[in-house]
Amino acid sequence: MTSAFVVSCEHGGNRLPAGFPRHGGLLEALPTHRGWDPGALTLARRIASRLRAPLRYSTVSRLVVEPNRSEGHTELFSEWSRPLPADQRRRLVTRYHRRHRRRVRRAIEAASRGGTRPVVHLAVHSFTPVLKGVERMVDVGILFDPERAFERRVAGRWRAALAERDPELRVRFNEPYDGRSDGLTTTLRSTFDAGEGPDYAGIELEVNQALIGPDGRFPDSLAVLLSETLPGLARG
């Protein structure tokens, strides 16, 4: 059975809620990768449109609350949100963190048609080309759990299709991050494995910000390539 697709973007913007403290260098950090994933939301929109897949995204800065970290994780709050009173932090988690995750989960459940159809969840992110002075030698990272057969098939077929279409594109598995690290896809794997949910593949797509053009967006050709190599490859 051909899989359904759901697209998400956890770091789609650097918006601050009304009343959030704006001091201590926060405004300087917002436009940087610390505040969001540049180019990711526009890319996610293009991919979702071409796949005709639902898109769920967050535009609140991760310096407010980090939707790609589990509750209780040390990076859930930033140096600006961590000092807030406990009741304010709880409200941030409820309004922005839990809401985003709930919307993604419901989109996956709906796409699965009652658990009868496999779902590929594509979480779109971007990363800095240089970290701590070291250049990252990867253009596109496909993050997944190699021990999960469905994810392994999706990742393998996708990379093979990308290599056939564009041999010069540097596509790597689990770079620049490990797909088994704490994140939304990791949580959803456990969620659906524990119940009677769909056959779920949580794939995190990481794209190098060096590919962003002068207009602040990834090239249309990249969105076309990434989306056209997916349909028909992911089967349960």
C-alpha positions as CSV (number, residue, x, y, z in Angstrom):
1,M,0.0,0.0,0.0
2,T,1.3,3.4,-0.9
3,S,2.0,5.5,2.1
4,A,0.4,8.8,3.0
5,F,2.6,11.9,3.8
6,V,2.4,14.5,6.6
7,V,4.8,17.4,6.6
8,S,5.8,19.5,9.7
9,C,8.1,22.3,10.5
10,E,9.1,22.8,14.1
11,H,11.2,25.9,13.7
12,G,9.3,27.8,11.0
13,G,9.7,31.3,12.5
14,N,11.1,33.5,15.2
15,R,8.0,35.2,16.5
16,L,7.7,36.2,20.2
17,P,4.5,36.1,22.1
18,A,3.1,39.4,23.4
19,G,4.7,40.2,26.8
20,F,7.7,37.9,26.4
21,P,10.8,39.6,27.9
22,R,12.9,41.3,25.2
23,H,16.3,41.8,26.8
24,G,19.7,40.3,27.5
25,G,20.6,39.9,23.8
26,L,17.4,38.1,22.8
27,L,16.6,40.4,19.9
28,E,20.1,39.8,18.5
29,A,19.7,36.1,18.8
30,L,16.3,35.9,17.1
31,P,17.4,36.3,13.5
32,T,20.1,33.7,13.8
33,H,19.8,29.9,13.7
34,R,19.4,30.1,17.5
35,G,16.0,31.6,17.0
36,W,14.7,29.5,14.1
37,D,15.5,27.4,11.0
38,P,15.9,29.9,8.1
39,G,14.3,28.7,4.9
40,A,12.7,25.7,6.4
41,L,9.0,26.7,6.4
42,T,9.1,27.9,2.8
43,L,10.7,24.7,1.8
44,A,8.2,22.7,3.9
45,R,5.3,24.5,2.2
46,R,6.6,23.7,-1.3
47,I,7.2,20.1,-0.5
48,A,3.7,19.7,1.2
49,S,2.1,21.4,-1.8
50,R,3.7,19.1,-4.3
51,L,3.0,16.0,-2.2
52,R,-0.6,17.2,-1.6
53,A,0.1,16.5,2.1
54,P,-1.1,18.3,5.2
55,L,1.4,20.7,6.7
56,R,1.6,21.6,10.4
57,Y,4.1,24.2,11.6
58,S,5.2,26.4,14.4
59,T,6.3,30.0,13.9
60,V,7.1,30.9,17.6
61,S,10.8,31.1,18.2
62,R,12.4,28.1,19.8
63,L,14.0,30.5,22.2
64,V,10.5,30.8,23.8
65,V,9.9,27.0,23.9
66,E,11.5,24.2,21.9
67,P,8.9,22.1,20.1
68,N,11.5,19.6,18.9
69,R,12.5,18.7,22.5
70,S,10.5,16.5,24.9
71,E,9.1,18.0,28.1
72,G,11.7,17.8,30.8
73,H,14.6,18.1,28.3
74,T,17.3,20.5,29.3
75,E,16.8,22.4,26.0
76,L,13.1,22.8,26.3
77,F,13.6,26.4,27.5
78,S,16.2,28.9,26.6
79,E,18.3,31.2,28.7
80,W,15.5,33.8,28.3
81,S,12.5,31.5,29.0
82,R,14.0,29.4,31.7
83,P,14.0,32.1,34.4
84,L,10.3,32.8,33.9
85,P,7.9,31.8,36.8
86,A,6.7,28.2,36.6
87,D,3.1,29.1,35.7
88,Q,4.3,31.2,32.7
89,R,6.5,28.3,31.5
90,R,3.6,25.9,31.8
91,R,1.4,28.2,29.7
92,L,4.2,28.4,27.0
93,V,4.4,24.6,26.9
94,T,0.6,24.2,26.7
95,R,0.1,26.9,24.1
96,Y,3.0,26.3,21.8
97,H,4.7,23.0,22.5
98,R,1.8,20.7,23.2
99,R,-0.4,22.3,20.6
100,H,2.0,21.9,17.8
101,R,2.7,18.2,18.7
102,R,-1.0,17.5,19.1
103,R,-1.7,19.0,15.6
104,V,1.0,16.9,14.0
105,R,-0.2,13.7,15.7
106,R,-3.8,14.3,14.7
107,A,-2.7,14.9,11.1
108,I,-0.8,11.6,11.1
109,E,-3.8,9.8,12.6
110,A,-6.2,11.3,9.9
111,A,-3.8,10.5,7.1
112,S,-3.6,6.9,8.3
113,R,-7.3,6.4,7.8
114,G,-7.9,4.8,11.1
115,G,-4.5,3.1,11.2
116,T,-4.9,1.2,8.0
117,R,-2.5,3.2,5.9
118,P,1.2,3.7,6.5
119,V,2.3,7.3,7.1
120,V,5.6,9.0,6.3
121,H,6.1,12.0,8.5
122,L,8.6,14.5,7.1
123,A,9.9,17.0,9.6
124,V,11.6,19.8,7.7
125,H,14.6,21.6,9.3
126,S,17.7,23.5,8.2
127,F,21.2,23.7,9.7
128,T,24.2,26.0,9.7
129,P,27.0,25.2,7.2
130,V,29.7,25.8,9.8
131,L,29.5,24.8,13.5
132,K,32.3,25.7,15.9
133,G,34.6,26.5,13.0
134,V,34.0,23.1,11.3
135,E,32.4,22.9,7.9
136,R,29.6,20.4,7.6
137,M,30.2,18.4,4.4
138,V,26.6,17.5,3.7
139,D,23.8,19.2,1.7
140,V,20.9,17.1,2.7
141,G,20.6,15.0,5.9
142,I,18.0,12.2,6.1
143,L,17.6,11.4,9.8
144,F,15.9,8.2,10.9
145,D,16.2,5.2,13.2
146,P,18.1,2.5,11.3
147,E,16.6,-0.2,13.6
148,R,13.1,0.6,12.3
149,A,12.5,-1.4,9.0
150,F,9.9,1.0,7.5
151,E,12.1,4.1,8.2
152,R,15.1,2.3,6.8
153,R,13.3,1.4,3.6
154,V,12.0,5.0,3.1
155,A,15.4,6.5,3.8
156,G,17.3,4.1,1.6
157,R,14.9,4.5,-1.4
158,W,14.9,8.2,-1.0
159,R,18.6,8.6,-1.0
160,A,19.0,6.3,-3.9
161,A,16.4,8.3,-5.9
162,L,18.1,11.5,-5.1
163,A,21.5,10.2,-6.1
164,E,20.1,9.1,-9.4
165,R,18.6,12.5,-10.1
166,D,21.5,14.6,-8.8
167,P,24.7,12.7,-8.2
168,E,26.5,15.9,-7.0
169,L,24.1,16.5,-4.1
170,R,25.7,15.4,-0.9
171,V,23.0,13.3,0.8
172,R,23.9,11.6,4.1
173,F,22.2,9.4,6.6
174,N,21.9,10.8,10.2
175,E,24.0,13.8,9.5
176,P,24.5,16.4,10.9
177,Y,22.5,15.0,13.7
178,D,21.5,11.5,14.9
179,G,17.9,10.6,14.0
180,R,17.5,8.7,17.2
181,S,18.2,11.7,19.4
182,D,15.4,13.4,21.3
183,G,12.9,15.1,19.0
184,L,9.3,15.1,17.8
185,T,9.8,12.1,15.5
186,T,11.4,10.1,18.3
187,T,8.4,10.8,20.5
188,L,5.9,9.9,17.8
189,R,7.7,6.6,17.1
190,S,7.0,5.6,20.7
191,T,3.5,7.0,20.7
192,F,2.4,4.9,17.6
193,D,4.4,1.8,18.6
194,A,2.7,1.7,21.9
195,G,-0.9,1.8,20.6
196,E,-2.8,0.6,17.5
197,G,-1.7,3.5,15.4
198,P,-0.4,3.5,11.8
199,D,2.8,2.1,10.5
200,Y,4.8,5.2,11.1
201,A,8.1,6.5,9.6
202,G,9.4,9.6,11.2
203,I,12.0,11.2,8.9
204,E,13.7,14.4,9.8
205,L,14.9,16.3,6.7
206,E,17.9,18.6,7.4
207,V,19.0,21.0,4.6
208,N,22.2,23.0,4.6
209,Q,21.5,26.7,4.8
210,A,24.4,27.3,2.4
211,L,21.9,26.3,-0.3
212,I,19.7,29.3,0.5
213,G,19.7,31.9,-2.2
214,P,19.9,35.7,-2.0
215,D,16.1,35.8,-1.6
216,G,16.4,33.9,1.7
217,R,14.8,30.8,0.3
218,F,15.9,27.4,-0.8
219,P,15.8,27.1,-4.6
220,D,12.6,25.9,-6.2
221,S,14.5,23.2,-8.0
222,L,15.5,21.7,-4.6
223,A,11.9,21.5,-3.4
224,V,11.0,19.9,-6.7
225,L,13.8,17.3,-6.4
226,L,13.0,16.4,-2.8
227,S,9.3,16.0,-3.4
228,E,9.4,14.2,-6.7
229,T,11.8,11.5,-5.4
230,L,9.4,10.6,-2.6
231,P,6.1,9.5,-4.0
232,G,5.8,5.9,-4.8
233,L,9.0,5.0,-2.9
234,A,7.6,4.7,0.5
235,R,5.5,1.6,0.9
236,G,4.5,-0.2,4.0
